[in-house]
Amino acid sequence: MTATASPERTGPHDTASRPSRRGDRTFEGIVRVAAFTILVSLVAVFIFLAIEGWVGLTADPSTYEPFTSFITYITPLVVSTLLASAIALIVAVPFAIAVALFISHYAPRRLAAVLAYLVDLLAAVPSVVFGLWGGRYLAAYLQPLHVWLHAHFGFLPFFGPEPPSPNGRSLFTAGIVLAIMILPIITAISREVFAQTPRLHEEAALALGATRWEMIRYAVFPYARSGMVSGVMLGLGRALGETMAVAMVLATTPNTTLNVIGVASPPTIAANIALNYKESTPERQSLLIATGLVLFVVTFLVNFAARWIAGRSARRMDR
């Protein structure tokens, strides 16, 4: 006897999967378009900065006054930008991780919800408000700390040999303001990655006799390392590109200096563009755009390094 093949039956699950597959393809197309749009936007910004800033890179030496070349012009700005961002990270990262840990593992649920809301609300404060507060009030409160740092650590280039600022408006104060501004970014990301730690990992560590801190050290931190690095680098990117807060706090000078509590320091790249772009000549505008290109490259390298470090940590966790 020969068996005849029966026709395939189409059940309700087969008919229902067709719209589902169509929806998956539609969503995939939207995601691809969004990713391509972001890539095109970045390339377009880079091309604009490169074309418009080329004149500034190769301008007449008189354009760079009081400097003689683009390298001597951009060096103080880069040094000041990196110093302010380093101060912000040194101050903000320990506080951000501590607050994130308190919210995710120590605070009662109701208190944790309120603290998380307040930290997120801090990110909504405009940078101009931070700059006004930092220049008018915070600088005066930090001025005694400037004097103390100069008296006890004046042998270091960061706190001497120049006298401290009499009004507290220094690169150190600008770095503290930046630290407060990037604190909610790092805290929010760290809090989320801490909360994503598998519960079984935490319970296993506690069952083996670990204290809560040891559980966090050996179970939470290794799992959340890549997310913590990403949060720190995002905060660094915000600090590198901040404009108005630094411009309103810092008393500027064209001279290159490592002293962060002195009377005046070079402005950051972003603050220098904001302070000088409107009143500048076309040649000086091209020069400022060229400095923007340098800032773009620095920020891109920082984010690229962050993605590489985060990916490396994630690969270690998968092994």
N, C-alpha and C positions, 0 to 999 in steps of 0.2 A: 504493500500500500504506500502510496506517496502522500506525504503531508503537504497540504497547501498552506502557504504562508498567510497568516491573517494580517489584515491591514493594521498599521499602527494606530493605537488609540490616543486621542488627545484629551487628556484630563483637564480639570480646572486649573491644576498647577502649571501646565504647559501654556495655557492661554494667558494666565496671569503673569508668567515670566517675560512675555514679550514686551509689555509696557515697562516692566522693570529694567530689562536690558536697554530699552530705548532711553529710559531716564538715566541709566549709568553712562551711556554714550553722550547724552546731552551734558551731563555734569562734567564728564571728562573733558569735553570740548570747551566748556566755560573755564575750567581750571587751566587748561593749556593756554587759552587766550589771555587770561589774567597773568600767568607767569611770563608769557611772551611780551605783554605790554610793559611789565615792570622792567624786563631786560632791555627793551627798546628805549624806555625812558632813561635808564641809567646810561646807556650808550649815547643817547642824544645829549644828556647833560655833559658828559665827558667831551663830546665833540664840540659843543658850544664853548666850554671853558678853554679847550685847547685852541680853537680858532680865534676867539676873542682875546685870549690871553697871550697869544704868541707875540704880539707887538710889545707887551710888557716884559716878556722874557728877553727880547733883543732890542730894547729901547736905547735911546741915547743916555750916557751916564748921568746927565743932568736930571733925568727923570727920577733917579733913585735918591736924590739928595735928601738927607745929608750923607747917604751912602754912595758907593761908586759902581755897584753891580747888583744884579738880582740876588745872588747868593748872600752877599752881605746885608741886603735888605730883608730877606726872608728868614735869615738865621735867628735874629732876636725874637721874631714872631713865633717861630716853631718852638724855640726853647721855652718861651712863656706859656704857650699852649700846652706843651707836655708837662711843665711844672704844675700848672693849675689843675690839669686833669689828674696828675699823680696825687696831689694833695686831696682832691675830691675822692679818689678811690681809697686812699689810706684811711680817711675818716669814715666814709660811707659804708664800705664793705663789711667791717666787723659789726656795725650797728644794724645793717640790713639783714645779715644772716642771723644775728641774735633775735631781732624782732620777728623774723620769719619762723624761727624755731619756737619762740614763745607762743606765737599764734597757732602753729600747727601741732605742737606736742605738749605744751605746758599750760596754756591758759584754758579756763573753762569755756565751754562752747559759746555761751552768750557774750562773754568778754572778748573772745577771739573774733566773733562776728563784728563787734563794734570796732575793735582795733583794725581789722582788715579794711573796714569801710573808711576809717579815718586815714589810713595810710594811702588808700587809693584816691581819696579826696585830695590829699596833698599833691598828687600829680596833676590835678586840674588847676592849680594856682598859676597864673601867668608869670612868665619870667620877669616881666617888668616889675611886678610886685616884689619878687624876691630881690631884685636889684635895688629898688627903693628902700626896702627894709634893711638890706645889707649895708648900703652906703650911709644911711641916716642913723641907724641904731646899732647894728651888730658891730660895725667897725669901732665905735667908741667903747663897747664892752670888751672887745678883743685887744685894745691897745695896751692894757697892762700885761697881757700875755706876750705881746710883742717885746715889751721891755724885759720880761723875765727870760724869754728865749735868747734875747741878745746878751743878757748878762751871764747866762749859764752856758750857752752853746754858741757864743759869738765867734769861737775859733773855727766853726764850720762855715763854708761859703754860703749856705742857705740862710744863715742868721747873722752874718757879719761880712766884712768889718764895718760897713756903713751903719749909721745909727738907725734905729727903728722909726717907722712912720709916726709922727706926732698925733695924727688923727685916726690911725688904725686902717686907713684905706690902702691896702697892699694886696699883693698877689696871694698872700696867705688867707686874707679875708675873702677874696674872690673864690679861692679853692673851697673854703668852708661853705659859702653860698652854693657852689656847684654840688658839694656833697649832699646838702639838704635837698637839692633839686633832683639828684639821681637816686636818692634813697628809696622813694616809692617804687621805682622801676625794678631795682635789684630785689627789694623785699617781696614784691608781688610775684616775680618769677620764681624766686627761691621758695616762697611759701607754697606755690603750686607743685613744684617738683618734690618738695618734702612730703606733701600730702599724697603723692602718687607712689610712695614707697610701699611695696607689697606688705600687707599686714602680717602675713605668715613669716616674713623675714624678721620683723620686729618682735613678734611673739616667740620665735625660735631663739633669738638672742636673749630675751628676758628669761625664757625657760632654762637656758644654760647658766643662769646666775648673773647675767650682766646687769649693771645698774642702768638707769635711764640714759645717762650720759654715754656710757659705753655702748648701749644699743644704738644711740644716734651716731656715735663715732664709727662703729663697725658695720651698721646696717643701712642707716639713712644717708650719711655722707657719700659712701662709695656709689650708691644707686643714683644720687642726685648730683654727682660731680659735673656731668656735662651740662645740666641745666643751670647750675650755679655759675659755671664759666660763661655760659651764654648770657645770663643776666648781668654779670659784671661787665662783659664786653659791650652790651647794649647801653649800660650806664656810662661806660667810657665814651662811646660814640656820642651820647647826648652831651657829655662834658666837653668834648672836643669841638662840637659845633655850636655851643651856647654863645649868644651874642650880647643881648641887652643887659643881662644881669652882670656880666663881667665889665661891660663898658660903663655901667653906672657906679660900680664899686671901685674900679682900679684907677689909680693915678698913673698916667703913662709917661714913658720916656723912650727915646729911640735907642738908648744904650743897652747892650747885651749884659745881663747880670743874672746870677744865680740866687741873689739875695731875695727871699720871698717876703721879708718883713720890712724892706727898705721904704724910703720915701716914695719912690716911683719905680715901676718895672715896665718892660715893653708890653704892649697890649697883645692879646691873643689874635690869631689870624681872623677869626670871625668878628671880634670886636673892632679890629683895625679897619675891616671893610665897612662895617656899619658907621664908624665915626668919620670916615674920609670919602666915602663914595659919592655923596651928593654934591659936594663942593669941588670935586676934582676935575681936572682937565681930561679930555679924551685919552691922552697918553697915560695919565695917572689911573684912569678907570681901567685901562687895559692891564696896568700893573696890578691893580687890586683883583681883577679877574684871574690873573695868573696866580696870585696868592690863594684864591679860591680853588684853583686847580690843585695846588699843593695840598690844601686841606682835604679835598675830595680824595686824593690818592692816599693820604694818611688814614682817613676814615675807612676807605675800602680795604686797606691792608689790615687794619685793626679787626674789622668784621671777618675778613678772610681767615685771619689767625684764630679768631674765636670759633668759627665753624670747624676749622681743622682740629683744634684742641677738643671741642665737644664731640666731634666724630671719633677722635682717637679714644676718648674716655668711653664712649658708647661701645666701640669695638672691643675694648678690654672687658667690659661688663658682659658681653655676649660670649666670651671665651669660657 
